[in-house]
Amino acid sequence: MKNIFKLFVFVVLLNSCTQKTKPINLTYVKLEIVKAEKDFEKLVSQKGIAEGFYQFADSNAVIKRERDTLIIGKNNIKNYYLKPKYQNATITWTPESVTVSNGGDMASSYGKYIWTSKDASGKEQVSKGVFHTVWKKQKDGSWKYIWD
């Protein structure tokens, strides 16, 4: 009987020492992603596409661009957007849907974008489409994209 009591006390103590995780507020996380999207878009409009895509990229981020080309890593993404054809381009977007992982550390968003640039003759070209971004929460609590 003593051993059973000791075991019971041990289990109670062990249980009280384990770290309790507080529930994730998924609605709040969705709002964080919408804010990250808007901050990302604002930085792109203020500092340019290359800098915006660089600052919001996870170090191992991947973007898929023309002809299904994958650009891997935030430095390569910045170099990609430093090409002359992107220097006068602008992009705006609006997230329409955000999905968050149960753990609250991953999310994806999608919505519509408008890309505006000028062709070789200086004529404005407008492209519209749908974007899809996958976000990963960083150790410092910020959100960076890992896929765009």
Rosetta silent file (secondary structure, phi, psi, omega in degrees, C-alpha in Angstrom):
SEQUENCE: MKNIFKLFVFVVLLNSCTQKTKPINLTYVKLEIVKAEKDFEKLVSQKGIAEGFYQFADSNAVIKRERDTLIIGKNNIKNYYLKPKYQNATITWTPESVTVSNGGDMASSYGKYIWTSKDASGKEQVSKGVFHTVWKKQKDGSWKYIWD
SCORE:     score description
SCORE:     0.000 S_00000001
   1 L     0.000  -36.859  177.799    0.000    0.000    0.000 S_00000001
   2 H   -60.297  -41.592 -178.872    2.900    2.355    0.729 S_00000001
   3 H   -65.359  -37.514  178.574    4.270    1.839   -2.784 S_00000001
   4 H   -66.583  -41.567  178.378    0.931    2.648   -4.363 S_00000001
   5 H   -63.163  -43.352  178.697    0.708    5.846   -2.292 S_00000001
   6 H   -61.688  -42.444  178.559    4.284    6.807   -3.303 S_00000001
   7 H   -62.795  -43.026  178.605    3.442    6.145   -6.937 S_00000001
   8 H   -60.693  -47.007  179.530    0.287    8.272   -6.638 S_00000001
   9 H   -62.315  -42.106  178.924    2.235   11.157   -5.067 S_00000001
  10 H   -60.915  -45.980 -179.160    4.922   10.852   -7.753 S_00000001
  11 H   -64.663  -41.670  178.737    2.353   10.972  -10.573 S_00000001
  12 H   -62.988  -44.288  179.123    0.581   13.979   -9.004 S_00000001
  13 H   -65.116  -43.958  178.854    3.888   15.838   -8.622 S_00000001
  14 H   -60.212  -44.077  179.973    4.996   14.947  -12.136 S_00000001
  15 H   -64.874  -36.821 -179.502    1.697   16.149  -13.564 S_00000001
  16 H   -73.154  -20.632 -179.569    1.905   19.427  -11.670 S_00000001
  17 H   -88.856  -16.223 -179.042    5.416   20.045  -13.007 S_00000001
  18 L   -72.227  143.854 -177.512    4.551   19.533  -16.659 S_00000001
  19 L   -73.600  128.468  176.822    4.142   22.692  -18.656 S_00000001
  20 L   -87.995  132.781  176.959    0.567   23.517  -19.523 S_00000001
  21 L   -96.120  134.245  178.025    0.053   24.903  -22.999 S_00000001
  22 L   -82.956  149.195 -178.265   -2.515   27.593  -23.350 S_00000001
  23 L   -63.315  146.700  179.225   -4.985   27.212  -26.203 S_00000001
  24 L   -83.013  130.784  175.655   -4.187   28.962  -29.474 S_00000001
  25 L   -89.410   94.762 -174.859   -6.573   31.745  -30.450 S_00000001
  26 H   -64.615  -30.886  177.089   -6.836   30.976  -34.168 S_00000001
  27 H   -64.128  -42.848  178.306   -8.900   34.099  -34.852 S_00000001
  28 H   -63.042  -41.793  179.765   -6.112   36.246  -33.417 S_00000001
  29 H   -63.383  -39.859  176.883   -3.523   34.393  -35.520 S_00000001
  30 H   -59.357  -41.467  177.969   -5.615   35.031  -38.650 S_00000001
  31 H   -65.331  -35.210  175.738   -5.583   38.740  -37.821 S_00000001
  32 H   -62.102  -40.652 -179.799   -1.791   38.561  -37.417 S_00000001
  33 H   -67.215  -43.833  177.863   -1.513   37.090  -40.928 S_00000001
  34 H   -59.975  -41.616  177.862   -3.764   39.776  -42.443 S_00000001
  35 H   -64.114  -43.143  177.838   -1.590   42.399  -40.719 S_00000001
  36 H   -60.017  -42.313  177.839    1.584   40.712  -42.033 S_00000001
  37 H   -59.915  -45.823 -177.697    0.102   40.759  -45.557 S_00000001
  38 H   -69.261  -38.807  176.465   -0.742   44.469  -45.306 S_00000001
  39 H   -65.184  -38.896  176.671    2.672   45.333  -43.786 S_00000001
  40 H   -60.415  -51.473  179.980    4.331   43.316  -46.569 S_00000001
  41 H   -60.242  -41.205 -179.890    2.345   45.165  -49.241 S_00000001
  42 H   -63.487  -43.820  179.388    3.135   48.535  -47.604 S_00000001
  43 H   -63.577  -40.464  177.322    6.877   47.805  -47.513 S_00000001
  44 H   -60.352  -42.249 -178.957    6.790   46.766  -51.182 S_00000001
  45 H   -70.395  -30.676 -177.751    5.096   50.053  -52.105 S_00000001
  46 H   -86.201  -41.669 -171.766    7.568   52.110  -50.035 S_00000001
  47 H  -112.762   -4.348  179.870   10.894   50.325  -50.616 S_00000001
  48 L   101.231  161.131 -175.961   10.292   48.361  -53.798 S_00000001
  49 H   -62.735  -45.290 -177.327    9.492   44.801  -54.697 S_00000001
  50 H   -59.433  -47.656 -177.758   13.006   43.431  -54.106 S_00000001
  51 H   -68.674  -41.689  179.211   13.296   44.856  -50.594 S_00000001
  52 H   -62.451  -46.938  179.801    9.758   43.930  -49.595 S_00000001
  53 H   -68.454  -27.873  176.252   10.075   40.342  -50.760 S_00000001
  54 H   -71.040  -50.162 -175.088   13.475   40.128  -49.053 S_00000001
  55 H   -64.547  -33.578 -176.948   12.347   41.514  -45.685 S_00000001
  56 L   -94.577    3.081 -179.319    9.274   39.280  -45.411 S_00000001
  57 E   -87.430  137.453  165.461   11.005   36.095  -46.604 S_00000001
  58 E   -65.987  154.479 -176.935   12.044   33.280  -44.308 S_00000001
  59 E   -57.299  -28.436 -179.343   15.714   32.459  -44.939 S_00000001
  60 E  -106.609   22.762 -177.252   14.629   29.338  -46.887 S_00000001
  61 E   -59.899  154.042  177.820   11.658   30.908  -48.677 S_00000001
  62 E  -131.592  134.566  170.591   10.702   29.751  -52.169 S_00000001
  63 E  -120.760  145.079  177.269    8.840   31.688  -54.841 S_00000001
  64 E  -109.432  123.880 -177.996    7.475   30.213  -58.066 S_00000001
  65 E  -127.218 -156.270 -169.304    7.566   32.551  -61.031 S_00000001
  66 H   -49.666  142.752 -179.945    7.418   32.483  -64.824 S_00000001
  67 H    53.452   37.027  177.267    7.582   29.101  -66.507 S_00000001
  68 H    56.295   32.171  176.243    7.409   27.395  -63.083 S_00000001
  69 E   -76.617  133.153  175.844   10.865   28.606  -62.111 S_00000001
  70 E  -101.015  128.968  174.623   11.607   28.213  -58.409 S_00000001
  71 E  -110.127  120.749 -170.599   13.741   30.857  -56.716 S_00000001
  72 E  -114.115  127.596  176.904   15.026   29.495  -53.403 S_00000001
  73 L    97.880  140.149 -173.691   16.339   31.552  -50.493 S_00000001
  74 H   -63.332  -33.685  178.022   15.710   35.159  -49.514 S_00000001
  75 H   -67.925  -40.390  177.423   18.939   36.476  -51.082 S_00000001
  76 H   -66.829  -34.666  177.565   18.115   34.818  -54.417 S_00000001
  77 H   -65.201  -44.566  178.506   14.589   36.225  -54.234 S_00000001
  78 H   -61.483  -45.899  179.010   15.951   39.733  -53.713 S_00000001
  79 H   -61.208  -37.608  177.624   18.407   39.315  -56.608 S_00000001
  80 H   -58.956  -45.939 -177.453   15.571   38.065  -58.819 S_00000001
  81 H   -81.825   -5.006  174.536   13.545   41.222  -58.155 S_00000001
  82 L   -82.695   -5.898  177.579   16.558   43.513  -58.615 S_00000001
  83 L   -59.587  144.284 -177.151   16.428   42.813  -62.367 S_00000001
  84 H   -51.833  -35.241 -176.298   15.730   45.997  -64.378 S_00000001
  85 H   -66.090  -15.111  179.564   12.314   44.797  -65.573 S_00000001
  86 H  -101.459   -3.378 -174.175   11.023   44.893  -61.982 S_00000001
  87 L   -66.806  -32.421 -179.956   12.387   48.309  -61.012 S_00000001
  88 L  -108.789   12.023  179.316    9.327   50.257  -62.119 S_00000001
  89 L   -83.615  153.368  174.024    6.754   47.559  -61.425 S_00000001
  90 E  -131.562  155.243  177.703    4.164   47.818  -58.673 S_00000001
  91 E  -144.128  137.691  173.165    2.003   45.230  -57.023 S_00000001
  92 E  -128.069  152.185  178.925   -1.004   45.405  -54.765 S_00000001
  93 E  -155.187  160.708  179.269   -2.883   42.539  -53.187 S_00000001
  94 E  -138.384  120.747  175.841   -5.634   41.723  -50.765 S_00000001
  95 E   -70.963  132.843  179.352   -5.872   38.517  -48.746 S_00000001
  96 E  -106.441  -22.677 -179.129   -9.350   37.021  -49.021 S_00000001
  97 E  -147.680  140.522  176.553   -8.852   33.885  -46.957 S_00000001
  98 E  -131.589  132.105  175.467   -6.477   32.807  -44.208 S_00000001
  99 E  -120.293  135.851 -175.991   -6.108   29.291  -42.834 S_00000001
 100 E  -120.459  140.398  176.027   -4.104   28.624  -39.675 S_00000001
 101 L   -66.495  156.131  179.653   -2.587   25.375  -38.418 S_00000001
 102 L   -59.473  -30.533  179.139   -3.922   23.992  -35.137 S_00000001
 103 L   -79.240  -11.881  177.993   -0.569   24.776  -33.534 S_00000001
 104 L    74.894   12.547 -177.393   -0.809   28.405  -34.652 S_00000001
 105 L  -109.967   -2.732  177.577    2.714   28.419  -36.106 S_00000001
 106 E  -136.745  148.150  178.368    1.879   27.973  -39.801 S_00000001
 107 E  -154.460  161.407  172.231   -0.701   29.677  -41.981 S_00000001
 108 E  -135.499  150.727  179.099   -1.639   30.184  -45.588 S_00000001
 109 E  -137.483  152.888  171.974   -3.387   33.045  -47.292 S_00000001
 110 E  -148.060  159.985  179.839   -4.736   33.692  -50.741 S_00000001
 111 E   177.637 -163.201 -177.332   -6.429   36.487  -52.571 S_00000001
 112 E  -102.366  146.369  175.581   -6.218   38.689  -55.635 S_00000001
 113 E  -127.595  158.963  172.895   -3.264   40.740  -56.833 S_00000001
 114 E  -129.910  120.360 -179.731   -2.713   43.425  -59.455 S_00000001
 115 E  -108.917  124.567 -178.939    0.750   43.686  -61.034 S_00000001
 116 E  -121.855  131.120  178.542    1.486   46.829  -63.036 S_00000001
 117 E  -148.470  177.549  177.809    4.600   47.357  -65.165 S_00000001
 118 E  -118.340  138.825  177.277    5.710   49.031  -68.382 S_00000001
 119 L   -80.546 -176.038 -175.736    6.745   47.224  -71.523 S_00000001
 120 L   -60.121  -28.223  179.971    9.760   48.171  -73.671 S_00000001
 121 L   -88.031   -1.725  179.928    7.773   50.933  -75.395 S_00000001
 122 L    91.127    1.437  179.487    6.684   52.421  -72.054 S_00000001
 123 L   -76.659  134.705 -179.085    3.097   51.211  -72.343 S_00000001
 124 E   -69.823  133.225  177.878    1.547   50.209  -69.025 S_00000001
 125 E  -117.165  130.892  179.762    0.826   46.501  -68.665 S_00000001
 126 E  -120.720  128.194  176.013   -1.570   45.238  -66.000 S_00000001
 127 E  -120.315  138.204  177.516   -1.780   41.627  -64.900 S_00000001
 128 E  -122.275  148.435  179.294   -4.310   40.302  -62.431 S_00000001
 129 E  -170.051 -166.339 -179.593   -4.305   36.987  -60.695 S_00000001
 130 E  -117.518  132.622  176.543   -4.541   35.002  -57.499 S_00000001
 131 E  -104.346  157.601  173.207   -1.698   34.676  -55.021 S_00000001
 132 E  -140.276  122.207 -177.430   -1.115   31.951  -52.454 S_00000001
 133 E  -123.615  137.397  174.155    1.322   32.485  -49.600 S_00000001
 134 E  -109.219  129.449 -175.046    2.421   30.078  -46.876 S_00000001
 135 E  -112.588  146.661  177.027    3.550   31.717  -43.635 S_00000001
 136 E  -130.121  131.259  178.383    5.724   30.427  -40.802 S_00000001
 137 E   -73.856  132.671 -178.510    5.907   31.982  -37.352 S_00000001
 138 L   -89.265  165.459 -179.902    9.480   32.903  -36.455 S_00000001
 139 L   -58.618  -30.262 -179.843   11.164   32.457  -33.076 S_00000001
 140 L   -83.846    2.645  178.993   10.785   36.200  -32.426 S_00000001
 141 L    92.595   -9.543  178.436    7.000   35.969  -32.997 S_00000001
 142 L   -78.306  167.311  178.028    7.041   37.623  -36.435 S_00000001
 143 E  -113.175  133.703  175.552    5.639   35.973  -39.550 S_00000001
 144 E  -128.448  147.516  177.599    7.714   35.296  -42.688 S_00000001
 145 E   -81.744  145.896  174.441    6.592   33.641  -45.879 S_00000001
 146 E  -112.437  -13.825  178.467    8.096   30.303  -46.862 S_00000001
 147 E  -149.240  134.528  174.079    6.191   29.984  -50.163 S_00000001
 148 L  -144.523    0.000    0.000    4.747   32.549  -52.511 S_00000001
